[in-house]
Amino acid sequence: MSNFRKLLVWQKAMSLTTKIYTSTKNFPKEEIFGLTSQLRLCAISIPSNIAEGLGRDSNNELIRFINIAVGSLFELQTQLEIAKNICYLNTEEFNNLYEDNREVERMLIAFLKKLKEDK
């Protein structure tokens, strides 16, 4: 697929990344190189790896990059839990971000399964 922008999972991952940036704007300034940075990097990694995988010339490479995106997604879930536990995110913010995260997760896992079947 040459136009990754048309892929719904990439679009959802981009939306999640934007929401992470918006939510972390209010984190304490001392977290700029800590949790704020980590959350943002994980979020950015998800659509970036989807796009990079789709730009590769083999199904095996695409599978590898989708797996990396899934790993970043799970890392993001963990960091969201930490942000909630230390009260940087309120329950509503956490739930919204977590649900968006889980939606992307389900889509990526389904995409990965399809890619492996087509192998």
C-alpha positions in Angstrom: 0.0 0.0 0.0 1.7 3.2 -1.2 -0.7 5.6 0.5 -0.6 4.8 4.2 -2.8 7.9 4.9 -5.8 6.0 3.6 -5.4 3.2 6.2 -7.9 3.6 9.0 -5.6 2.3 11.7 -2.9 4.9 10.7 -5.6 7.6 10.9 -6.7 6.4 14.4 -3.1 6.2 15.5 -2.5 9.8 14.4 -5.6 10.9 16.3 -4.4 9.1 19.4 -1.0 10.8 19.0 -2.6 14.2 18.8 -4.7 13.5 21.9 -1.6 12.4 23.8 0.2 15.7 22.9 -2.9 17.7 24.1 -3.2 15.8 27.3 0.5 16.0 28.2 0.5 19.8 27.8 -0.7 20.1 31.3 1.8 17.8 32.9 4.2 19.4 35.4 7.2 21.1 33.7 9.6 18.8 35.5 8.2 15.9 33.5 9.1 17.4 30.1 12.1 15.0 29.9 10.4 12.3 31.8 6.9 10.9 31.4 5.7 13.7 29.0 8.5 12.8 26.6 8.0 9.1 27.0 4.3 9.2 26.3 4.8 11.4 23.3 7.6 9.3 21.8 5.6 6.1 22.2 2.5 7.7 20.6 4.6 9.0 17.7 6.1 5.6 17.2 2.8 4.0 16.4 1.7 5.8 13.2 5.3 6.2 12.2 6.0 2.5 12.2 2.8 1.8 10.4 3.8 4.2 7.7 7.4 2.9 7.5 6.2 -0.7 7.3 3.9 0.2 4.5 6.7 1.8 2.7 8.8 -1.3 2.7 8.9 -3.8 -0.1 8.0 -7.0 1.6 5.2 -8.5 3.7 7.8 -9.7 6.3 9.1 -6.1 6.7 5.6 -4.8 7.1 4.9 -7.4 9.8 8.1 -6.5 11.6 7.1 -2.8 11.7 3.5 -3.5 12.7 4.9 -5.6 15.6 7.0 -2.6 16.6 3.9 -0.4 16.5 2.1 -2.9 18.8 5.0 -2.8 21.2 4.9 1.0 21.4 1.2 0.8 21.9 1.6 -1.5 24.9 4.3 0.8 26.3 1.9 3.7 25.9 -0.8 1.8 27.8 1.7 1.3 30.7 2.7 4.9 30.7 -0.9 6.1 30.7 -1.5 3.9 33.8 1.5 5.6 35.5 0.2 9.0 34.6 -3.2 8.1 36.1 -1.7 6.6 39.2 0.3 9.8 40.0 -2.7 12.0 39.1 -1.4 13.6 36.0 -4.5 12.4 34.2 -7.9 12.4 35.7 -10.1 9.3 35.4 -12.1 10.7 32.4 -9.0 11.7 30.5 -7.4 8.3 31.2 -10.5 6.4 30.1 -10.8 8.3 26.9 -7.1 7.8 26.0 -7.1 4.2 27.0 -10.2 3.4 25.0 -8.6 5.1 21.9 -5.5 3.1 22.6 -7.4 -0.2 22.8 -9.2 0.6 19.6 -5.9 1.0 17.8 -4.6 -2.2 19.4 -7.6 -4.2 18.2 -7.1 -2.8 14.7 -3.4 -3.5 14.6 -3.8 -7.0 15.9 -6.4 -7.7 13.3 -4.2 -6.2 10.6 -1.2 -8.3 11.8 -3.3 -11.5 11.8 -4.4 -10.8 8.2 -0.8 -10.1 7.1 0.3 -13.4 8.6 -2.5 -15.3 6.9 -1.6 -13.8 3.5 2.1 -14.7 4.0 
